[in-house]
Amino acid sequence: MQDPMGRERDEVRALTSALIAGQTSRREFIRRAAGLGLSSVAIGGLLAACGTENAATTVPATTAPASVAPASAAPPSAATSAAGGAVTPGASTASSAPAASVVASGGPTKRGGGGTLKLLQWQAPTILNPQLSQGTKDDLACTPVYEPLLVFNIEGNAVPILAAEVPSRENGGVAADGKGATIKLKPGLKWSDGQPCTADDVVFTWEYVTDKATAAIGISSFDAVEKVEKVDDTTVRYTFSQPNPAWFRPAQVRVLPRHIFAADKGANAKNSQNNLKPVGTGPYKVTEFKPGDTITFAINENYREPNKPFFDRIELKGGGDTASAARAVLQTGDYDYAWNLQLEDSILKQLETGGKGIVDFGPGGGIERVIYQLADPNKEVDGERSSPTTQHPFFTDQKVRKAFTMGCDLESVVTALYGRGGVVSPNILNDPPQFRSPNNKFEFNLEKAGALLDEAGWRKSGQYRAKDGVQMAVVFQTSINTLRQKTQAIIKDGWEKLGIKTELKTIDSAVYFSADAGNPDTNSKFYADVEMFTGTPAIDPQTDMIRWHSSSIASKANTWSGRNYQRYKNPEYDKAWDAAKAELDAQKRAQLFITMNDILIQGSIVVPIVDRKQVFARAKTLQNINYTPWDTDYWNIANWTKQG
């Protein structure tokens, strides 16, 4: 039986095909798309991709060649064929925004004059170097300043940013054997300080990121890269060590200025003052930054598009909580945009009655997950807890992990808390849809879970379970967020009923998601038994699925920059991940990722709590956001405008 989300995607594809073929009007398209539950942003993106007149999208959605995004196992619809076989991530969940909120606008017509744009991030940025960020909060704040060569829009099509065009086999940019890619830069690019941005900067970014002493978060994007060469000032060539189906991954890395960071790569990277004083190619430059508090942006006079950006100034306020962020946009109108509103849907609906703003839901919010620590968080080895040289007292036993997983009441989490903002998913890899496994299901069953713990020798001794005189007790940590605390409470309830002593720990998000190697409470250190957070999906899963590869284990040796927080080691998983790096056959590659997902899910290594939708609030007058799940919310902030 086809799942409801699958039927929804098919209806969206059919509707898009009808628009392209001229079988339906733009007005009827908007009406029917809203009826299917698409947000105004998603509808605007589809209109732009179809090339309709006066579509809300202002960045041309340059179609990606078939080699960019792996083809779906299903036959492409007319819409995907028109887009060169690129991925369509899928429809969003229902939004409260009416179809009328899809504004027909051509975007900015002149630079400046738009006043101040007020952004609210309840997780405050602490650093403005995209390669040293440990959280989306910092990536967002870097986006108005730092840019990559290309990004992917909501339809999965590549959009050139610093690149002059999207490479393909057809235009000679991608080598036929998959071992190279050549990218031309737009002419006349400048950094905000007036210095030219050239291929030298692209080459330097590769050197900076791949220097292990830098401990850059984007190092996995260059896994397959053998070398990066300057062909001339506006041309760069990537050479891969093997056929690379994801040749575009290094092109998605935000480029750093060589003349600013040349002395700060490697061991000097963490302490560089330039991490707080960015110089970029984006539409804005930073005039003031108070880490953990506020950022003020002004127009970058050297930005390449003379009629952009629209806003004269951006004020980004960090801190607070999701409820106050939502209220500030929806009810009081003090801010124009609030990101990542991980908040109960019932509260969002109440706040929308304030009439100042709209809540939008988009795909690709990521999988909120619970992960188990496989090392021992209470044993210290050479000044390091959760050392990969140790083993957890009971999470190394699959029966125990399965019991914990069966004790999580996920339906209650989604129904009672997330509402429109999420769905239950049995998989950790859910987007793009061709990588979604059909092989798993979730079961909440305390009776079976208890039997598994008995089999594993963890039997009740009074209120709680114990084995060999050791009590079964866990510390369950996450960031401070009302929705997360309520999710913790639901999960704790199930575990306590099983006889598992559960202590809940909450950490300020600015600490939890930071790269502070001296702080014991970061999620990468994972000095606890269980933790919860959301992993942001990527257009190519190789980047995200490295979280369980043995080469990426977070440890003192790499200043906890590795993304494998669980200290998970599985040769079978590593073999599938390694094979996917070089597999050019799209269907075979998709199956490798499904295999990886199934190893994790069926081995009870990770618990997908909810497939979150991106939830954000915007002022009713704010236009041209053109959300994409494959980059930060601010990726096209140069195009944002405001009515009235």
C-alpha positions as CSV (number, residue, x, y, z in Angstrom):
1,M,0.0,0.0,0.0
2,Q,1.3,3.4,-0.9
3,D,2.1,5.7,2.1
4,P,0.2,9.0,2.3
5,M,3.4,11.0,1.8
6,G,4.1,9.0,-1.4
7,R,0.6,9.8,-2.7
8,E,1.1,13.4,-1.8
9,R,4.4,13.6,-3.8
10,D,2.7,11.9,-6.8
11,E,-0.1,14.4,-6.7
12,V,2.4,17.3,-6.5
13,R,4.3,15.9,-9.5
14,A,1.2,15.4,-11.5
15,L,0.0,18.9,-10.7
16,T,3.5,20.4,-11.7
17,S,3.4,18.4,-14.9
18,A,0.0,19.9,-15.8
19,L,1.3,23.4,-15.2
20,I,4.4,22.8,-17.4
21,A,2.2,21.4,-20.1
22,G,-0.2,24.3,-19.9
23,Q,-3.1,22.1,-18.8
24,T,-3.8,24.2,-15.7
25,S,-3.5,27.9,-14.8
26,R,-1.2,29.4,-12.3
27,R,-4.1,30.4,-10.1
28,E,-5.5,26.9,-10.2
29,F,-2.0,25.5,-9.5
30,I,-1.7,27.7,-6.3
31,R,-5.2,26.7,-5.1
32,R,-4.7,22.9,-5.6
33,A,-1.1,23.0,-4.2
34,A,-2.3,24.7,-1.0
35,G,-5.1,22.1,-0.8
36,L,-2.4,19.4,-0.8
37,G,-0.7,21.0,2.2
38,L,2.2,22.8,0.5
39,S,3.5,25.9,2.2
40,S,3.6,29.2,0.4
41,V,7.4,28.9,0.2
42,A,7.2,25.5,-1.4
43,I,4.6,26.7,-3.9
44,G,6.7,29.6,-4.8
45,G,9.7,27.4,-5.4
46,L,7.7,25.1,-7.6
47,L,6.4,28.0,-9.6
48,A,9.9,29.2,-10.2
49,A,11.1,25.8,-11.2
50,C,8.3,25.6,-13.8
51,G,9.3,29.0,-15.2
52,T,5.9,30.6,-14.7
53,E,5.6,34.4,-15.1
54,N,6.1,36.4,-11.9
55,A,7.0,33.4,-9.8
56,A,8.0,34.3,-6.3
57,T,11.5,32.8,-6.7
58,T,14.0,35.3,-7.9
59,V,17.2,33.1,-8.2
60,P,17.1,31.2,-11.5
61,A,16.8,27.5,-10.7
62,T,19.6,26.3,-13.0
63,T,18.8,22.7,-13.7
64,A,21.2,20.1,-12.4
65,P,22.4,17.5,-14.8
66,A,21.4,13.9,-14.1
67,S,24.8,13.3,-12.7
68,V,24.3,15.8,-9.9
69,A,21.4,14.3,-7.9
70,P,21.0,10.6,-8.1
71,A,17.9,9.6,-10.0
72,S,15.0,8.1,-8.1
73,A,14.2,4.5,-8.5
74,A,10.8,5.5,-9.7
75,P,10.3,6.7,-13.3
76,P,10.7,10.5,-13.4
77,S,7.6,12.6,-13.8
78,A,7.3,15.3,-16.4
79,A,8.3,17.7,-13.7
80,T,11.5,15.9,-12.8
81,S,12.3,15.3,-16.5
82,A,12.0,19.0,-17.1
83,A,14.5,19.6,-14.4
84,G,17.1,17.2,-15.8
85,G,16.3,14.3,-13.6
86,A,17.1,16.2,-10.3
87,V,15.8,15.2,-7.0
88,T,12.4,16.4,-5.8
89,P,12.6,16.1,-2.0
90,G,8.9,15.8,-1.5
91,A,5.9,17.9,-0.4
92,S,5.8,19.7,2.9
93,T,3.2,19.1,5.5
94,A,0.1,21.3,5.7
95,S,0.7,24.9,6.5
96,S,-1.7,27.4,8.0
97,A,-0.7,29.9,5.4
98,P,-3.4,30.4,2.8
99,A,-2.7,30.2,-0.9
100,A,-3.1,34.0,-1.1
101,S,0.2,34.3,0.8
102,V,2.1,33.2,-2.3
103,V,3.2,36.7,-3.3
104,A,3.9,37.3,-7.0
105,S,7.0,39.4,-6.8
106,G,10.1,39.9,-9.0
107,G,12.4,40.5,-6.1
108,P,14.6,43.6,-5.5
109,T,14.8,46.2,-8.2
110,K,17.5,48.3,-6.6
111,R,20.0,48.0,-3.8
112,G,18.9,49.1,-0.4
113,G,15.9,51.2,0.7
114,G,14.3,48.3,2.5
115,G,15.1,49.4,6.0
116,T,16.0,46.9,8.7
117,L,15.4,43.1,8.5
118,K,15.0,41.6,12.0
119,L,15.9,38.0,12.4
120,L,15.5,35.9,15.6
121,Q,17.5,32.8,16.4
122,W,16.7,31.3,19.8
123,Q,20.0,29.5,19.5
124,A,22.6,32.2,19.6
125,P,25.6,32.2,17.2
126,T,28.9,32.0,18.9
127,I,31.4,32.0,16.0
128,L,31.4,33.3,12.4
129,N,33.6,30.8,10.6
130,P,31.5,28.2,8.8
131,Q,34.2,25.7,9.0
132,L,34.5,25.8,12.8
133,S,30.8,25.8,13.5
134,Q,29.2,22.9,15.4
135,G,25.6,23.9,14.8
136,T,23.1,25.3,12.3
137,K,22.9,28.4,14.5
138,D,26.4,29.4,13.4
139,D,26.0,28.2,9.8
140,L,22.9,30.5,9.5
141,A,24.8,33.5,10.8
142,C,27.6,32.9,8.4
143,T,25.4,32.6,5.3
144,P,24.8,36.3,4.6
145,V,28.6,36.7,4.4
146,Y,30.2,33.5,3.2
147,E,29.1,31.7,0.0
148,P,29.7,28.4,-1.7
149,L,30.2,27.8,-5.4
150,L,26.7,26.3,-5.7
151,V,23.6,25.2,-3.6
152,F,20.6,23.1,-4.3
153,N,17.1,24.6,-4.3
154,I,13.9,22.9,-3.0
155,E,13.4,20.9,-6.1
156,G,17.0,19.5,-5.8
157,N,18.3,21.5,-8.7
158,A,21.8,23.0,-8.5
159,V,21.9,26.9,-8.4
160,P,25.3,28.6,-9.2
161,I,26.3,31.1,-6.5
162,L,30.0,31.9,-7.0
163,A,30.1,29.5,-10.0
164,A,29.3,30.9,-13.4
165,E,27.4,27.7,-14.3
166,V,26.7,24.2,-13.1
167,P,29.2,21.7,-14.4
168,S,27.8,18.7,-16.2
169,R,29.0,16.0,-18.5
170,E,27.2,17.7,-21.4
171,N,29.2,21.0,-20.9
172,G,32.4,19.3,-20.1
173,G,32.5,20.3,-16.5
174,V,32.2,16.8,-15.1
175,A,34.6,14.1,-16.4
176,A,33.0,11.1,-18.1
177,D,34.8,8.8,-15.7
178,G,33.6,10.7,-12.6
179,K,37.2,11.5,-11.5
180,G,37.2,15.2,-12.1
181,A,35.1,18.4,-12.2
182,T,36.0,21.9,-13.5
183,I,34.2,24.9,-12.2
184,K,34.3,28.4,-13.7
185,L,33.8,31.3,-11.3
186,K,31.7,34.4,-12.1
187,P,34.0,37.2,-13.3
188,G,34.8,40.2,-11.1
189,L,34.1,38.6,-7.8
190,K,35.3,40.6,-4.8
191,W,35.5,40.1,-1.0
192,S,33.8,42.7,1.1
193,D,37.1,44.4,1.8
194,G,37.5,45.0,-1.9
195,Q,40.1,42.3,-2.6
196,P,39.5,40.0,-5.6
197,C,38.0,36.6,-5.0
198,T,39.7,34.1,-7.3
199,A,40.4,30.4,-7.8
200,D,43.3,30.9,-5.3
201,D,40.7,31.3,-2.6
202,V,38.9,28.1,-3.6
203,V,42.2,26.2,-3.5
204,F,43.0,27.7,-0.1
205,T,39.7,26.7,1.3
206,W,40.5,23.1,0.4
207,E,43.9,23.4,2.1
208,Y,42.3,25.0,5.2
209,V,39.6,22.5,5.6
210,T,41.7,19.4,5.0
211,D,44.4,20.4,7.4
212,K,43.6,18.0,10.2
213,A,44.9,20.5,12.8
214,T,42.2,23.0,11.7
215,A,39.6,20.5,12.8
216,A,37.2,21.8,10.2
217,I,33.6,20.4,10.2
218,G,33.6,20.3,6.4
219,I,36.5,18.0,6.0
220,S,34.3,15.0,4.9
221,S,33.2,17.0,1.9
222,F,36.7,16.6,0.5
223,D,37.0,12.9,1.3
224,A,37.2,11.9,-2.4
225,V,39.3,14.9,-3.5
226,E,42.9,14.2,-4.4
227,K,43.8,17.7,-5.3
228,V,42.3,21.1,-6.1
229,E,44.1,23.2,-8.8
230,K,43.9,26.7,-10.1
231,V,43.6,26.6,-13.9
232,D,43.4,30.3,-14.1
233,D,42.0,33.1,-11.9
234,T,38.4,32.1,-12.6
235,T,38.8,28.4,-13.1
236,V,39.3,25.6,-10.6
237,R,39.7,21.9,-11.2
238,Y,38.9,19.1,-8.7
239,T,40.6,15.8,-9.2
240,F,39.1,12.8,-7.3
241,S,40.9,9.8,-6.1
242,Q,38.1,7.6,-7.5
243,P,34.9,7.9,-9.5
244,N,32.9,10.4,-7.5
245,P,29.1,10.4,-7.9
246,A,28.9,13.3,-5.5
247,W,31.4,15.6,-7.3
248,F,29.3,18.6,-6.1
249,R,30.0,18.1,-2.4
250,P,33.2,20.2,-2.3
251,A,31.5,22.9,-4.3
252,Q,28.9,23.3,-1.5
253,V,31.6,24.3,1.0
254,R,31.6,28.0,1.7
255,V,34.7,29.7,0.4
256,L,37.1,31.5,2.8
257,P,39.4,34.4,1.8
258,R,43.0,33.3,1.5
259,H,44.4,36.8,2.4
260,I,42.5,36.8,5.7
261,F,43.0,33.2,6.9
262,A,46.4,32.3,5.4
263,A,48.1,32.5,8.7
264,D,45.3,30.9,10.6
265,K,45.0,27.5,9.2
266,G,45.9,24.4,11.1
267,A,46.7,24.8,14.8
268,N,46.0,28.6,14.7
269,A,42.5,28.2,13.4
270,K,40.5,27.9,16.7
271,N,42.0,31.1,18.2
272,S,41.9,33.3,15.1
273,Q,40.3,36.7,15.7
274,N,39.0,36.4,12.1
275,N,36.5,33.8,13.3
276,L,34.6,36.8,14.8
277,K,35.3,39.3,12.0
278,P,34.2,37.7,8.7
279,V,35.2,38.9,5.2
280,G,33.0,37.3,2.6
281,T,31.5,37.7,-0.9
282,G,27.9,37.6,0.2
283,P,25.3,40.5,0.1
284,Y,26.1,41.6,3.7
285,K,29.1,42.3,5.9
286,V,29.2,42.2,9.7
287,T,29.6,45.5,11.5
288,E,29.1,44.3,15.0
289,F,29.2,40.8,16.6
290,K,28.5,40.0,20.2
291,P,29.0,36.2,20.5
292,G,26.0,34.5,22.1
293,D,23.9,37.7,21.6
294,T,23.6,39.9,18.5
295,I,25.0,40.4,15.1
296,T,24.5,43.5,13.0
297,F,25.0,43.3,9.2
298,A,25.3,46.1,6.6
299,I,25.2,46.0,2.8
300,N,28.4,44.7,1.2
301,E,29.1,47.5,-1.3
302,N,31.2,45.0,-3.3
303,Y,28.4,42.5,-3.8
304,R,28.3,41.4,-7.4
305,E,24.6,42.1,-8.1
306,P,24.0,45.8,-8.2
307,N,20.2,45.7,-7.5
308,K,20.6,43.6,-4.4
309,P,20.2,43.2,-1.4
310,F,16.9,45.0,-0.6
311,F,17.4,45.5,3.2
312,D,19.9,48.2,4.3
313,R,20.6,46.4,7.5
314,I,20.1,43.1,9.3
315,E,19.7,42.8,13.0
316,L,20.1,39.2,14.2
317,K,19.2,38.5,17.8
318,G,20.2,35.3,19.4
319,G,19.1,33.6,22.6
320,G,15.8,33.1,24.4
321,D,13.6,30.2,23.6
322,T,11.3,28.9,20.8
323,A,8.1,30.2,22.4
324,S,9.4,33.8,22.7
325,A,10.8,33.6,19.2
326,A,7.5,32.5,17.7
327,R,5.6,35.2,19.8
328,A,7.9,37.9,18.6
329,V,7.0,37.3,14.9
330,L,3.5,35.9,15.1
331,Q,1.9,37.9,17.9
332,T,3.8,41.1,18.5
333,G,5.5,41.6,15.1
334,D,8.7,42.8,16.7
335,Y,10.7,40.5,14.4
336,D,10.4,39.5,10.7
337,Y,11.6,36.0,10.8
338,A,12.2,33.2,13.4
339,W,14.0,30.1,12.6
340,N,13.6,26.5,13.7
341,L,10.5,26.8,15.9
342,Q,10.7,23.4,17.6
343,L,7.5,24.1,19.5
344,E,4.2,22.3,20.2
345,D,1.9,22.8,17.2
346,S,-1.0,23.7,19.5
347,I,1.0,26.7,20.8
348,L,1.9,27.8,17.2
349,K,-1.8,27.8,16.3
350,Q,-2.6,30.0,19.2
351,L,0.2,32.4,18.4
352,E,-0.9,32.7,14.8
353,T,-4.2,34.2,15.9
354,G,-2.1,37.3,16.7
355,G,-2.3,38.1,13.0
356,K,1.2,39.5,12.6
357,G,2.9,36.6,11.0
358,I,2.5,33.1,9.4
359,V,3.9,29.7,10.3
360,D,5.3,27.8,7.4
361,F,6.3,24.1,7.2
362,G,8.9,22.8,4.8
363,P,10.5,19.5,4.1
364,G,13.9,18.5,5.3
365,G,13.8,19.5,8.9
366,G,15.9,16.5,9.8
367,I,15.4,13.5,12.0
368,E,15.2,14.2,15.7
369,R,17.0,11.2,17.1
370,V,18.0,9.5,20.3
371,I,21.5,8.0,20.3
372,Y,23.1,5.6,22.7
373,Q,26.7,6.0,23.9
374,L,28.7,2.9,23.1
375,A,31.8,4.0,25.1
376,D,31.9,4.5,28.9
377,P,31.0,8.1,29.8
378,N,31.9,7.6,33.4
379,K,35.4,6.2,32.9
380,E,38.3,8.6,32.3
381,V,41.2,7.6,30.0
382,D,44.0,10.1,29.7
383,G,41.7,13.0,30.6
384,E,39.0,11.8,28.3
385,R,35.6,10.3,29.1
386,S,33.6,8.3,26.6
387,S,37.0,7.2,25.2
388,P,36.6,5.0,22.1
389,T,39.0,2.6,23.9
390,T,36.2,1.8,26.5
391,Q,32.9,0.1,26.3
392,H,29.5,1.1,27.8
393,P,28.3,-1.1,30.7
394,F,25.2,-2.2,28.8
395,F,24.7,-0.4,25.5
396,T,27.1,-2.7,23.8
397,D,24.4,-5.4,24.1
398,Q,21.9,-5.2,21.2
399,K,19.1,-6.7,23.2
400,V,19.4,-3.8,25.7
401,R,19.5,-1.2,22.9
402,K,16.4,-2.8,21.3
403,A,14.6,-2.8,24.7
404,F,15.3,0.9,25.2
405,T,14.1,1.6,21.6
406,M,10.9,-0.3,22.1
407,G,10.3,1.7,25.3
408,C,10.1,5.0,23.3
409,D,6.5,6.1,22.7
410,L,7.0,7.9,19.4
411,E,3.4,8.1,18.4
412,S,2.7,10.1,21.6
413,V,5.6,12.4,20.9
414,V,4.4,13.2,17.4
415,T,0.7,13.4,18.1
416,A,0.8,15.3,21.3
417,L,3.8,17.6,20.6
418,Y,4.7,18.0,16.9
419,G,1.3,17.9,15.1
420,R,1.8,19.5,11.7
421,G,5.5,19.8,12.3
422,G,6.5,16.2,12.0
423,V,5.7,12.5,11.3
424,V,6.9,9.2,12.7
425,S,9.6,7.7,10.6
426,P,11.2,4.3,11.1
427,N,14.4,5.4,9.3
428,I,17.3,7.7,10.2
429,L,17.8,8.5,6.4
430,N,14.5,9.8,5.0
431,D,15.5,12.5,2.4
432,P,16.0,12.6,-0.5
433,P,13.2,10.0,-0.9
434,Q,15.1,7.5,-3.2
435,F,17.3,6.7,-0.2
436,R,14.4,5.9,2.1
437,S,14.3,2.2,3.2
438,P,11.0,0.2,3.0
439,N,12.4,-2.4,5.3
440,N,11.7,-1.0,8.8
441,K,8.8,-0.4,11.1
442,F,8.6,0.9,14.7
443,E,7.1,-0.9,17.6
444,F,6.3,0.5,21.1
445,N,5.9,-2.4,23.4
446,L,6.9,-2.3,27.0
447,E,6.1,-6.0,27.6
448,K,8.5,-7.2,24.9
449,A,11.1,-4.6,26.0
450,G,11.0,-5.9,29.5
451,A,11.4,-9.5,28.3
452,L,14.5,-8.5,26.3
453,L,16.0,-6.9,29.4
454,D,15.3,-10.0,31.4
455,E,17.0,-12.1,28.7
456,A,20.0,-9.9,28.8
457,G,20.3,-10.5,32.5
458,W,19.1,-7.0,33.6
459,R,16.3,-8.0,36.0
460,K,14.3,-5.9,38.4
461,S,15.8,-5.6,41.9
462,G,13.2,-3.4,43.6
463,Q,12.1,-0.5,41.5
464,Y,15.0,-0.6,39.1
465,R,16.9,-3.3,37.1
466,A,20.4,-4.5,38.0
467,K,23.0,-7.0,36.9
468,D,26.0,-8.2,38.8
469,G,25.3,-5.5,41.4
470,V,25.3,-2.7,38.9
471,Q,22.0,-0.7,38.6
472,M,20.7,0.1,35.2
473,A,20.7,3.9,35.2
474,V,21.2,6.5,32.4
475,V,21.8,10.2,32.1
476,F,19.7,11.4,29.1
477,Q,20.9,14.8,27.8
478,T,19.7,17.3,25.2
479,S,19.5,21.1,24.7
480,I,17.2,23.4,26.6
481,N,14.0,23.6,24.6
482,T,10.4,23.1,25.8
483,L,9.6,20.6,23.1
484,R,12.7,18.6,23.7
485,Q,12.1,18.6,27.5
486,K,8.5,17.3,26.9
487,T,9.9,14.6,24.5
488,Q,12.4,13.6,27.2
489,A,9.6,13.3,29.7
490,I,7.6,11.0,27.4
491,I,10.6,8.8,26.8
492,K,11.6,8.8,30.5
493,D,8.1,7.6,31.4
494,G,8.4,4.5,29.2
495,W,12.0,3.7,30.5
496,E,11.0,4.2,34.1
497,K,8.1,1.8,33.7
498,L,10.7,-0.7,32.4
499,G,12.7,-0.3,35.5
500,I,15.4,1.9,34.1
501,K,16.5,4.8,36.3
502,T,16.5,7.8,34.1
503,E,18.1,11.2,34.9
504,L,17.2,14.0,32.5
505,K,19.9,16.6,31.8
506,T,19.4,19.8,29.9
507,I,22.1,22.0,28.5
508,D,22.0,25.5,27.0
509,S,22.0,25.2,23.2
510,A,24.9,27.7,22.9
511,V,27.0,25.2,24.9
512,Y,25.5,21.9,23.7
513,F,26.1,22.7,20.0
514,S,29.4,24.5,20.4
515,A,32.9,23.5,19.4
516,D,34.3,24.4,22.8
517,A,36.9,21.6,23.4
518,G,37.2,22.7,27.0
519,N,33.5,22.2,27.8
520,P,32.3,18.8,29.0
521,D,28.7,19.4,27.9
522,T,28.9,19.5,24.1
523,N,27.0,17.0,22.2
524,S,30.1,15.9,20.4
525,K,31.8,15.0,23.6
526,F,28.7,13.1,24.7
527,Y,29.7,12.6,28.3
528,A,26.3,10.9,29.0
529,D,24.5,7.6,28.3
530,V,21.8,8.9,25.9
531,E,21.4,12.2,24.0
532,M,19.0,13.8,21.6
533,F,19.3,16.3,18.8
534,T,18.4,16.7,15.1
535,G,20.7,15.9,12.2
536,T,20.3,18.2,9.2
537,P,19.8,16.2,6.0
538,A,22.0,16.8,2.9
539,I,21.3,16.5,-0.8
540,D,23.8,13.7,-0.8
541,P,23.7,11.4,2.2
542,Q,27.4,10.7,2.2
543,T,27.9,13.8,4.3
544,D,25.3,12.9,7.0
545,M,25.9,9.1,7.1
546,I,29.6,9.6,8.1
547,R,28.2,10.1,11.6
548,W,28.5,6.3,12.0
549,H,31.8,5.7,10.1
550,S,34.7,4.6,12.3
551,S,37.0,7.2,10.6
552,S,34.9,10.0,12.1
553,I,34.8,9.0,15.8
554,A,34.8,12.1,18.0
555,S,37.7,11.9,20.4
556,K,40.3,14.0,22.2
557,A,42.8,13.2,19.4
558,N,40.7,15.2,16.9
559,T,39.4,17.7,19.5
560,W,36.0,16.1,19.3
561,S,35.5,17.4,15.7
562,G,34.5,13.9,14.5
563,R,30.8,13.5,13.8
564,N,30.6,9.9,15.1
565,Y,29.5,10.9,18.6
566,Q,28.5,7.3,19.6
567,R,32.0,5.9,19.0
568,Y,30.3,3.3,16.8
569,K,32.4,0.8,14.9
570,N,31.0,-1.6,12.4
571,P,33.1,-2.9,9.4
572,E,30.0,-3.8,7.5
573,Y,28.7,-0.3,7.8
574,D,32.1,1.2,6.8
575,K,32.3,-1.1,3.8
576,A,28.9,0.2,2.5
577,W,29.8,3.8,3.2
578,D,33.1,3.5,1.4
579,A,31.5,1.7,-1.6
580,A,28.9,4.5,-2.0
581,K,31.6,7.1,-2.4
582,A,32.6,5.7,-5.8
583,E,29.4,4.1,-7.0
584,L,28.2,5.9,-10.2
585,D,25.1,3.8,-10.7
586,A,22.4,5.7,-9.0
587,Q,20.2,2.8,-8.1
588,K,23.1,0.7,-6.7
589,R,24.3,3.7,-4.7
590,A,20.8,4.3,-3.3
591,Q,20.7,0.6,-2.2
592,L,24.0,1.1,-0.4
593,F,22.6,3.9,1.7
594,I,19.5,1.9,2.4
595,T,21.8,-0.9,3.7
596,M,23.5,1.6,6.0
597,N,20.2,2.8,7.3
598,D,19.0,-0.7,8.0
599,I,22.2,-1.7,9.8
600,L,21.7,1.2,12.2
601,I,17.9,0.8,12.6
602,Q,17.8,-3.0,12.9
603,G,20.9,-2.9,15.2
604,S,19.1,-0.4,17.4
605,I,22.0,2.0,17.2
606,V,19.9,5.1,16.8
607,V,16.2,5.9,17.4
608,P,14.5,8.2,14.9
609,I,12.1,10.1,17.1
610,V,10.4,12.2,14.5
611,D,10.9,13.3,10.9
612,R,10.7,17.0,11.6
613,K,9.5,19.6,9.1
614,Q,11.3,22.9,9.0
615,V,9.1,25.2,11.0
616,F,9.6,28.9,10.8
617,A,7.6,32.1,11.3
618,R,7.7,35.1,9.0
619,A,6.0,38.4,8.9
620,K,3.1,38.4,6.5
621,T,4.8,41.1,4.4
622,L,8.1,39.2,4.1
623,Q,8.6,37.8,0.6
624,N,10.9,35.7,-1.6
625,I,12.4,33.5,1.1
626,N,12.5,30.6,-1.3
627,Y,13.3,28.0,1.4
628,T,15.4,24.9,0.5
629,P,16.1,21.9,2.8
630,W,19.6,21.6,1.3
631,D,21.1,24.8,2.7
632,T,20.5,27.3,5.4
633,D,17.3,29.4,5.5
634,Y,19.3,32.5,4.6
635,W,20.9,31.1,1.4
636,N,19.1,33.6,-0.8
637,I,18.7,36.5,1.6
638,A,19.9,38.9,-1.1
639,N,16.5,38.3,-2.7
640,W,14.3,38.8,0.3
641,T,12.0,41.8,0.2
642,K,9.1,43.2,2.2
643,Q,5.9,44.9,1.3
644,G,4.8,48.1,3.1
